[in-house]
Amino acid sequence: MVKMTILCMLLLAATVDASENSFSKDAVLTLGKDRVTAPNGQTSVVLGSVLKRGESHLLLTFNLGEKSSRFDVGRGIDAELLWSADSKALAVTTSNGSSNGVFNLFIFQIYGATVKKIDVTLAVRKVFGHPVACAYPEPPNVAAIAWVQSSAQLMVAAQILNHSVCDSFGTFKLYELNVSDLTVDKTYDQLEAKRLFGPKLGVFLQHARDVCVTDPKACEVPSNHKAAQAVQPTP
């Protein structure tokens, strides 16, 4: 089991290219970009950096008329930016840890010359909960996948980090999130999500192991179940 776990991690690492989107095929990677323009061709966000406690953070600047609004979104590792079709909202998926996570999700809503920042991460994590055994408490990645209804609804993913801390690592669920109150309209398990939205999913989600959904015990991390194994009677 341990050898199989390590093999799965190595295979995923070999198939994920740094230039590929981790979560959303529709999103724009910030690497090498200095500006990301909205679908209307007029609104845009300027990408910069600021030094915080010795670390470089991603700085987003919205220039709307004569007013500029700046937001620090953390270290910005492998950040993905996703504009809504009506150009009234921008979803930003970004990691403060590593390319594996933990990823957080922010939405920036535009009202005229005003920009409002919404951190949707905790709301999604609360819905996802802690569905499997883990060596220690670890929050899932939360990422934007696609806008569903202009800027009113966003398809988001919650993914167990892809390393051997938790059972079924790398697996995920999708949620249709109402931006206005951060409630969930629909939930899709991994198999349904791949079937319905496969072309929109980035490589992290495309490569998530389906056997973990159909046969969860096949994806258990042995060290997470030592106590249970110790009390099992010997045949």
C-alpha positions as CSV (number, residue, x, y, z in Angstrom):
1,M,0.0,0.0,0.0
2,V,2.8,2.4,0.9
3,K,4.6,1.7,-2.3
4,M,1.4,2.3,-4.3
5,T,0.9,5.6,-2.5
6,I,4.4,6.8,-3.4
7,L,4.0,5.6,-7.0
8,C,0.8,7.6,-7.4
9,M,2.4,10.8,-6.1
10,L,5.4,10.3,-8.4
11,L,3.2,9.7,-11.4
12,L,1.2,12.9,-10.7
13,A,4.3,14.9,-10.3
14,A,5.6,13.7,-13.6
15,T,2.4,14.5,-15.5
16,V,1.8,18.0,-14.1
17,D,3.6,20.8,-16.0
18,A,4.4,24.0,-14.3
19,S,2.7,25.9,-17.1
20,E,-0.6,24.0,-16.8
21,N,-3.5,25.3,-14.7
22,S,-3.9,23.3,-11.5
23,F,-7.6,23.9,-10.9
24,S,-9.4,25.8,-13.7
25,K,-8.7,25.5,-17.5
26,D,-10.6,28.8,-17.9
27,A,-8.4,30.8,-15.5
28,V,-5.3,32.8,-16.3
29,L,-2.0,32.0,-14.6
30,T,-0.2,35.0,-13.2
31,L,3.3,33.7,-13.9
32,G,4.9,36.1,-16.4
33,K,1.9,38.4,-16.5
34,D,1.7,42.1,-15.5
35,R,-2.0,42.6,-16.3
36,V,-5.1,40.5,-16.7
37,T,-8.0,42.1,-18.7
38,A,-11.6,41.3,-18.2
39,P,-13.9,40.1,-21.0
40,N,-15.3,43.6,-21.6
41,G,-11.8,44.7,-22.7
42,Q,-11.9,47.7,-20.5
43,T,-11.6,46.6,-16.9
44,S,-8.3,45.0,-15.9
45,V,-6.2,44.1,-12.8
46,V,-2.5,45.0,-12.6
47,L,-0.2,42.4,-11.0
48,G,2.6,43.5,-8.8
49,S,4.5,42.5,-5.7
50,V,5.1,43.8,-2.2
51,L,7.6,42.6,0.4
52,K,6.0,41.4,3.7
53,R,8.2,40.0,6.5
54,G,10.9,39.1,4.0
55,E,8.5,37.3,1.6
56,S,7.2,38.5,-1.8
57,H,3.4,38.8,-1.9
58,L,1.1,39.2,-4.9
59,L,-0.4,42.7,-5.1
60,L,-3.5,43.3,-7.2
61,T,-4.3,46.8,-8.3
62,F,-7.7,47.7,-9.8
63,N,-7.7,51.1,-11.7
64,L,-11.3,52.2,-12.0
65,G,-11.7,55.7,-13.3
66,E,-9.6,58.0,-11.1
67,K,-9.7,55.5,-8.2
68,S,-7.1,52.7,-7.5
69,S,-7.7,49.9,-5.1
70,R,-4.9,47.6,-4.0
71,F,-5.1,44.2,-2.4
72,D,-2.5,41.9,-1.0
73,V,-3.5,38.2,-1.6
74,G,-0.6,36.5,0.1
75,R,2.4,34.8,-1.5
76,G,0.5,34.2,-4.8
77,I,2.1,30.8,-5.5
78,D,0.6,29.3,-8.7
79,A,-2.2,31.9,-8.6
80,E,-5.1,31.6,-11.0
81,L,-7.3,34.5,-12.0
82,L,-10.8,34.0,-13.4
83,W,-13.0,36.9,-14.6
84,S,-16.7,36.6,-14.7
85,A,-18.4,36.9,-18.1
86,D,-20.0,40.2,-17.2
87,S,-16.6,41.6,-15.9
88,K,-18.1,42.5,-12.6
89,A,-16.1,39.9,-10.5
90,L,-12.7,38.3,-10.3
91,A,-12.0,35.0,-8.6
92,V,-8.4,34.5,-7.4
93,T,-7.1,31.1,-6.3
94,T,-3.7,31.3,-4.6
95,S,-1.4,29.4,-2.3
96,N,0.7,30.7,0.6
97,G,2.5,27.4,1.1
98,S,3.7,25.5,-2.0
99,S,2.5,24.5,-5.4
100,N,0.5,21.7,-3.7
101,G,-1.2,24.1,-1.3
102,V,-2.8,25.1,0.8
103,F,-4.8,27.2,-1.7
104,N,-7.3,29.8,-0.7
105,L,-10.0,31.6,-2.7
106,F,-10.9,35.3,-2.9
107,I,-13.6,37.0,-4.9
108,F,-13.3,40.7,-5.9
109,Q,-16.6,42.3,-6.8
110,I,-16.6,45.6,-8.7
111,Y,-19.3,48.2,-8.1
112,G,-18.5,51.2,-10.3
113,A,-15.2,52.5,-8.9
114,T,-15.4,50.4,-5.7
115,V,-13.9,46.9,-5.3
116,K,-15.0,44.6,-2.5
117,K,-12.9,41.6,-1.4
118,I,-14.6,38.5,-0.2
119,D,-12.7,35.5,1.3
120,V,-14.9,32.5,0.5
121,T,-12.3,29.9,1.7
122,L,-13.7,29.2,5.2
123,A,-17.3,28.9,4.0
124,V,-16.3,26.2,1.5
125,R,-14.1,24.4,4.0
126,K,-17.0,24.3,6.5
127,V,-19.2,22.6,3.8
128,F,-16.5,20.2,2.9
129,G,-15.7,19.3,6.5
130,H,-13.3,16.5,7.3
131,P,-14.5,13.5,5.3
132,V,-11.5,11.2,5.8
133,A,-8.9,10.2,8.4
134,C,-5.8,12.4,8.5
135,A,-2.5,12.2,10.4
136,Y,-3.2,15.7,11.6
137,P,-5.9,18.3,10.9
138,E,-5.3,19.8,7.5
139,P,-7.6,22.1,5.5
140,P,-8.5,21.3,1.9
141,N,-7.5,23.4,-1.1
142,V,-10.3,25.7,-2.2
143,A,-10.2,26.9,-5.8
144,A,-12.4,28.6,-8.4
145,I,-13.4,26.5,-11.4
146,A,-15.9,28.4,-13.5
147,W,-18.5,31.2,-13.3
148,V,-22.0,29.7,-13.5
149,Q,-24.3,32.7,-13.8
150,S,-22.4,35.8,-14.7
151,S,-20.9,37.0,-11.4
152,A,-23.7,35.6,-9.2
153,Q,-22.6,32.0,-8.9
154,L,-19.2,30.4,-8.9
155,M,-18.2,26.8,-9.3
156,V,-15.6,26.0,-6.6
157,A,-13.6,22.9,-5.7
158,A,-12.5,21.6,-2.3
159,Q,-9.6,19.2,-2.7
160,I,-7.8,17.1,-0.1
161,L,-4.1,18.0,-0.4
162,N,-2.3,15.6,-2.6
163,H,0.2,14.2,-0.2
164,S,0.0,11.3,2.2
165,V,-1.4,13.1,5.3
166,C,-5.0,12.2,4.7
167,D,-6.8,9.2,3.2
168,S,-7.9,9.6,-0.4
169,F,-5.5,12.5,-0.9
170,G,-6.0,14.5,-4.0
171,T,-9.7,13.8,-4.3
172,F,-12.3,16.6,-4.4
173,K,-15.9,17.8,-4.6
174,L,-17.4,20.7,-6.6
175,Y,-19.9,23.2,-5.3
176,E,-22.1,25.8,-6.9
177,L,-21.6,28.8,-4.6
178,N,-23.9,31.8,-4.4
179,V,-21.6,34.7,-4.1
180,S,-24.1,37.0,-2.3
181,D,-24.4,34.9,0.8
182,L,-21.8,32.1,0.3
183,T,-24.4,29.4,0.4
184,V,-24.2,26.2,-1.8
185,D,-26.9,25.4,-4.3
186,K,-25.5,22.1,-5.6
187,T,-22.8,19.6,-4.7
188,Y,-21.0,17.3,-7.2
189,D,-18.9,14.4,-6.1
190,Q,-15.7,13.7,-8.0
191,L,-17.1,11.2,-10.6
192,E,-20.0,13.5,-11.4
193,A,-17.8,16.6,-11.6
194,K,-15.5,14.9,-14.0
195,R,-18.3,13.8,-16.2
196,L,-20.1,17.1,-16.3
197,F,-17.3,19.6,-16.2
198,G,-14.2,17.6,-17.2
199,P,-13.0,20.1,-19.9
200,K,-12.9,22.9,-17.3
201,L,-10.9,21.1,-14.7
202,G,-7.2,21.7,-14.3
203,V,-4.6,18.9,-13.9
204,F,-4.9,18.6,-10.1
205,L,-8.5,17.6,-10.5
206,Q,-8.3,15.7,-13.7
207,H,-5.7,13.4,-12.2
208,A,-7.6,12.8,-8.9
209,R,-7.9,9.1,-8.3
210,D,-11.5,7.8,-9.0
211,V,-10.8,4.5,-7.2
212,C,-10.8,6.5,-3.9
213,V,-14.5,7.3,-4.5
214,T,-15.5,3.8,-5.7
215,D,-13.4,2.0,-3.1
216,P,-12.2,4.3,-0.3
217,K,-10.4,1.6,1.6
218,A,-8.0,1.3,-1.4
219,C,-6.9,4.8,-0.7
220,E,-6.4,4.6,3.0
221,V,-3.0,5.8,4.4
222,P,-1.9,2.9,6.6
223,S,-0.4,5.0,9.3
224,N,-3.8,6.7,9.8
225,H,-5.3,3.4,10.8
226,K,-2.7,1.7,13.0
227,A,-4.8,1.8,16.1
228,A,-7.7,0.2,14.4
229,Q,-5.5,-2.5,12.9
230,A,-3.9,-3.2,16.3
231,V,-7.3,-4.2,17.9
232,Q,-8.4,-6.5,15.1
233,P,-8.5,-10.1,16.1
234,T,-6.0,-12.5,14.5
235,P,-7.7,-15.0,12.2
